[in-house]
């Protein structure tokens, strides 16, 4: 009778061990899948936002150049306004998905972009010099956002590829 109880206890311990090991493996797989899904959404948000800012800068440049040539710049100004409305919406998604450093960098991009757009609507006397200066400030802000986004996405972090990063709790 004792040998049967020991055998039954061994089977029970083995079953419990197998259950817990499988549960832990499934939980880890779920967290990796979830992290990958959110990283993909973050990457898409960064790409869309940055692309939209570039569209605004391009439309701004076209509006200024058309104005300097004495041509109608209303088409470019319309594109610029549409891109600004889209950028505003994309910014909200980016802030919700990104870390604080990337969100701060995106706020800086917003400010530099607004400066350029404001100046585009009322250029003043030294048109081309000011445009170049403001465009460079937007590009520098975008470069800072690129660095923050790479850090947020942990690109190049070997710990990330092996799954040894700290898991974010699911809500």
C-alpha positions, 0 to 999 in steps of 0.5 A: 500500500505504501508503494502505491501511495508513493507512486501516486504522490510521484505522479501528482508531483510530476503532473503539477510540475508539468502544469506549472512549467507549461503555464509559465512558458505560455505566460512568457510567450503571451508577454513576448507576443504582447510586447511585440504587438505594442512595439509594432504599433509604436513603430507605426506611430513614429513613422506616421508622425515623422512622415507627416511632419516631413510633409508639412515641411515640404508643403511649407517650402513649396509655399514659400518658394511659390511666394518668392516667385510671385506664384499662387501658393494656395495649393501648398498652403492648403496641403500644409494645413491638411498635414498640420491637422493630421499631425495633430491627431497622430501626435496624440497616438504617439504620446499614448504609445511612447515613453516620456523621452520620445513624447518630449522630443515629439513636443519639441518637433511640434514647437519647431514645426509650428514656428516654421508654419507660422513663419510660412504664413507671414514670412517677413523680409529675409525669406530664404535665410529664415526658412533655412534656419527654421527648417534646420531646427525642425530637422534637429528636433526630428533627429532627437525624436529618432534617437528617442524612438530607437531607445524606446523601441530598444533597437540594438538592445541584445537583451530585448531579442532574447526576452530578458527585459523587464516585462511591462505589466498588462492592464 
